Amino acid sequence: MPDSSPTQEARAAAAPRIALMLQGGGALGAYHIGAYEALAEAGLHPDWVAGISIGAINAAVIAGNPPEDRVAKLQGLWEAISWPDLLGAWAFGSGVLHNWASNWEALMFGQPNFFAPRLLNPLLLSAAPPAQVSFYDTGPMLATLAQFADFPTINRGTTRLSLGATNVETGQLKFFDSQEIELGPHHVLASGSLPPGFPATPIGESLYWDGGCVSNTPLDVLLDEPDYPHTVVFMVDLWSASGKPPTNMGDVTWRAKQIQYASRTAHHIDAVATKINLRHAVRVARHAGAPEVAAVPDSELLHTGRLDIVHVTYHPADDQIPNSDAEFSRSSIADRRAAGYRDLKAAIEAQPWMRVERPAHLAAMVHKVERGALASLAEPNLTSTTDATAPILEPAA
């Protein structure tokens, strides 16, 4: 009797393409270490990594190393750009005061192998070259990137890398993509050149700032993709829209910052999913013979396969400070890494891209993972409370 089990080629063809999208958020980006660690443990090595700001730096390390070395390289990067917890631990122990001391250390002295304060305060200058108008010099990061990310590996194309940056003169978001150009450390640095702290980075004839000046979420790269049967996107969000009401001015600053970035992310995911679903609806109408859409060209109808966006959100611990995105203590890095591992592991165990049935009229599904609970949205409108399925994970303690 012939073997009816699927062949290795058929299983490979059926396996979804894995995309990892990493947001910006400064020191909060240590969450990405644990997130990738959980993916690697599950064998979900991304075919495509996209990042903005600190997400671009982590994405370059992932794409620039073989799978078996990536977690160690990420850990090595974050050790290289952080001070040992000596001053804060000795003077303040752990907790909020320790984190404030660490933040003060970063503002005063910069971070090793990342950025250093300029000797002359730029506020004292009436004019200077555009690439020098900033409070800090990010030149050290170029050597750090070359140490932890192998750019020949990136440009060979085994794992696709996309980096979002903002053109200073046009204000437009630009993605540097390893499938289109040869990438180097300057392209990564451009994505993380957040003003006024960091200077613009020259690429060719143009200057670039942090991609987060326009959008902190690198989902736009999905819109111009050709057809693929099934893509699973892990959208790792460093900013939480939900939180406790503030009781002091520090809490007010922190909640305002979280809401500002988180709300933009939610609307961005909504917009991307809605556009892909509209394209899918037009294609369905064309196949049904609807004359109203007969003239729509195929070039406008990309993404006919299934797209699952697994939106995983970081919820910081109570000891975080309003400037946590500029607080690089190793104890905080370890806490954020552990949170990323825990949250991605929960999402992987739930497997919503396999277990949740996609309605025929949709191409894109959004699965939200927060505090260990998962909800898959039947419609892309993220403000809706209507779920396609009840949460299949117990809320985390």
N, C-alpha and C positions, 0 to 999 in steps of 0.2 A: 504493500500500500504506500503510495507516494506521501512524502512529508508535506503536510499542508500548512506548516508554520511559516510565518512571513520570513522572507530572506533578509540577510543583513542589509542589502541595498534598499529593500522596501521599508525596513525599519528606519534606516537613515533618512529616506525620503519623507517618512511620516513625522520624523522628529521636528518640533518647531525650531525656528530660528530664535536664538536668545539675544536680546539687546539689553544693555545695562545703561541707564541714564542717571548721571550723577550731578546733583545740584551744587551751587555755590553756597558757602556759609562759613568760610574761614576755618577757625579751629574746630567748629562742629563737624567738619569733614572727616574727623577720626571715626565717625559712625560708619563711613564707607568701608573701613578696614574690616570690621566685623560682618558687614553686609556681604562683602565679597567672599569672606571666609566661609560663610554659610553656603553660598552658591557653589564654591569650589568643593566643599565636602559632599554636596549632593551631585557633583558631576555636571553642574549647569554652567559650564565655561562659556562666557559670552562670545558670540560671533561678531558682535559689534558693541563698542563702548563709546558713549558720547558724554561730554562733560562741559561744565562752565565753571570758571573760577577755580576754587579748590577742587571741584569735581573734575576739571580738566587735568589738574596735576595728578590726581589719583588715577584717572582714566589712562593717562600716558604711561604710568607705571604698570598698570594691568596689561595694556596692549603691548608694552615694550618688554615683556618677559614671558617665558614659557609658563604654562599653567602651574607647574609644580614649584615655581619660584615666586609667584606673585604675592602671596600672603607675607612671606619673609621680606620681600622687597618693600611692600607697603609699610610693614612694621619698621624696617630700617629707615625709610624716609622720614617717618614721624618722630623717630628717636633723633634723627639728625637735625630736625628743625625745631626741637624743643630743648629748653634748659632742664637740667636735672632739678628735681623738687628739693632744693636745699634751703634757700632763703625763706620761701613761704612755709615749708613744713617746719622749719626750726622756729620761726617767729609766731606762726599762727596755727600750727597743727593742720587739720584738714577742715573742709567745709567752706562756707562763704568767705570768711576772711582770707583763707589761703588762696581762694580763686581771685579775689580782688588784688592780692599781692602779686599773683602771677600775671594778671592783666596789666598792672602798673609796670612790671618788669618788661613786658612786651612793648608797651608804649615808650618807655624810656630807653631801652637798649635794643629793641628789635628782637628778632628770632634768629638763632644761629643758622647759617646756610640758607636763609630765606630772605630776610630784609633787614636793613640797618638804617638808623636815623641819619639824615644828612647833617653835615657839620654846620651848614648855614641854613637857618630857618627860611623856607621859601616865602614866607610872609614879608620878609625884609627885602625881597627882590621885586623891582618894578617890571622886569622882563627877563626871560631866560628861555633857552631852547625847550620846545614842548616836551621832549623826552626827559627833561630834568625838573619839571614843575611838579613836585610832590614832596611829601614830608619824609619819605623813606626811599632808599635805593634798593631795588630788587635784583640787582646784578648777581648776588650770590646764588639765587635760585637757578640760574642757567647752568652753573657747574653741578648743582645738586641734581637737576633733571638728567644731565648727561651721565651722572653716576648711577642713578636708579632706574632709568628707562633707556633701553637700547633702541635708538631710532632706526638703524638698519632693519631691525626686527619689525618695527612698526610699519616701515615703508615697503616691506616685502608683502604685506597685506594678509597675513594669517588671521589677525583680528583687526577688523576695521575700526578706525579711530576718527571721531568727529569732535571738533573743538569750537565752541561759540565765543565770538568776540564782537565788540561794538566799534564800528568805524567812527572815529572821533569827528570827522568832518561831515559825514552824511547822517550819522545817528542810526544807521542800519545795522541789524544783526547779521554777521557773516559767519559761516561755518567753514573752517579749514578741515578738509577731509582727506584721509590717507588714500582713498580711491581716486582722488582727483589731482593732488599735488604731493610733493615730497615734504613731509613734516619735519620740523626740528624743534629744539628747545624754545626758540623765540615764539613759535605759534602757541605753545602751551602757556608761556609767560603772558602773551597778549590776552589770552582768555581770563587771566587772573589779575590784570592791571587795574585794580579798583581805585578810582580817584576819590578824594585828593591824597590818600595815603600813598598810593603807588603811581609811578609815572606811566604815560602812554608808551606802548611798545611799537617801534617801526617795523612794518612788514612791507617790503617793496616800496612803493611810493606813498603808502598810507600809514597813519597812526591808529592804533587800536587800544581801547580800554576794555575793561571787564565786560563779558557778555551779559552779566547781571544788570548792567545799566539799562538794558532793554528787556531782557527776559532771563530769569534765573533758572529756567527749566529747559533743557535741550531737546524738547519734543518736536520742534519744527522740522528737524531732519527727517521725520517719518513721512511728511506730507508729499515729498517728491520721490518716494521709493516706488520702484516697479513692483509688479504683482509678486506675491510670495504666499504659498499656501497657508502658513500659520506662523505668526510672530508673537513671541511673549516678551513684553517690555517690562523690566523691573525699574520702576521710577522711584528712586530713593530720595525722599524729601527731608530736608534738614529743618524745616520750619513747620510748627504745628499751629493750626488755626484755633484749636480748642485749648483752654487753660482756665485756671482759677481767676476770679476777679482780683485785681491788684489792691494791696492794702498799704503800699508806700510808693514813693516816687520811683524807686528803683524797679519795682514790679510794673509800674505804669510804662516805663521805658521798654522793658523786656517784652511785655504783652503787645505793645504797639508795634514793635519791630517784628514779632512773630506774625501778627495779623497782617501786616503790610506785605510780607513776603509770601505767607501761606495763601492769602486770598488770590494773589496773582497766579500762583501755581494751580489752584483749583479751577480758575477760569481758563487757564491755558490748556489744561487737560480736557476740559469741557469743549473748548473750541476745536482742538485737534480731533477728538473723538467724533464730534458733530460733523465736521467736514468730511471725515472718512466715511461716516455713515450716510451722508448725503450722496457721496459718490456711489456708494454701494446701492442705494435706492434708485438712482438714475440708471445704473447698469441693469438692475432687476427689471425696471420699467422698459428698457430697451429690449431685453430678451423676451418680454411679454408682448412686444410689438406696439408699444405706445408711440404714436406718431409725434407727440410733443417733444420727445427726447431723441428722435432718430438721428438728428444732425449733430448731436454732441460727440466730439471726437474722442477716440480711445485715450489720447494723451491726457484728457481731463478726468479719466476714470481709473486711476491707479488704485491699488489696494483692494483687490477683490477677495483676498483670502481673509482668514480670521486674524484679528488683532486683539490681544489681551494685554491691557495695561494694569500691572500689579503695582498699585500706588502705596508704598510703605513710608510711614511718617515717623520721624524721631520725636519722642517726648522727653525733654531733658528732666533730670532729677531736680529736686527742690533747692539744692545748693548752687544751682547755676546763677550767674549774675547777668545784669543787662548787657555787659560787654563779653558774653561768653564766646562770641565769634572771634574775639581777639584774646582768648585765654587759652594758652597752649600748655598748661601744666601736664605732666605725664600722668598724674592721677586722673585728671579729667579726660585725657586721651584714652586711658584704659577703660573708664566708665562708659564713654561714648562707643568705643569699639565693642564692649560687651552688649550694649543696647542694640547695636546694629546686627550683631550675630543673633541675638534672641529674636528680634523682630523678623528678620529674613528667614530664620529657621521656621518660625510659625507660618509664614506665607508659603514656604516650600512644602511643609507638611499638609497644608490645606489643599494645594494644587488646584486652585480655582480654574485655571486654564484647561484642565482636564475634566473636572467634575461638574462645572457649570455649563449647562446647555445654552448655546447661543441662539437667540430668536432669529428666524429666517430673514427678518427685515434689517438686521444689524450686521455690520462687519466688525465693529469695535465694541469691546466690553471693558468696563473699568471695575477693578476689584480693589477696594480700599482695606488696608490693614493698619489698624491702630490699636495699641495697647493689647495686642493678642487677639482682637476680635476682627472678623472679616465679613464684609458685605459686598456682594456683587451687584452693581447697578444695572437695571434693565434698560435704562435710558442714560445717555451721557451727561445729562444735567446733574451736576454734583451737588446742587442745592436741594435736590429731591430726597425725601426720606423713604421712597419706595424701593425696596430691594428685590432683586431677582431671586434671591435665596436668603433664608434666615442665616444669621451668623453661624458658621460651622466650627468656630473656635471659642473656647471659653475665654472671657476677659482675663487679662493678666492681673495678678494680685497687686 
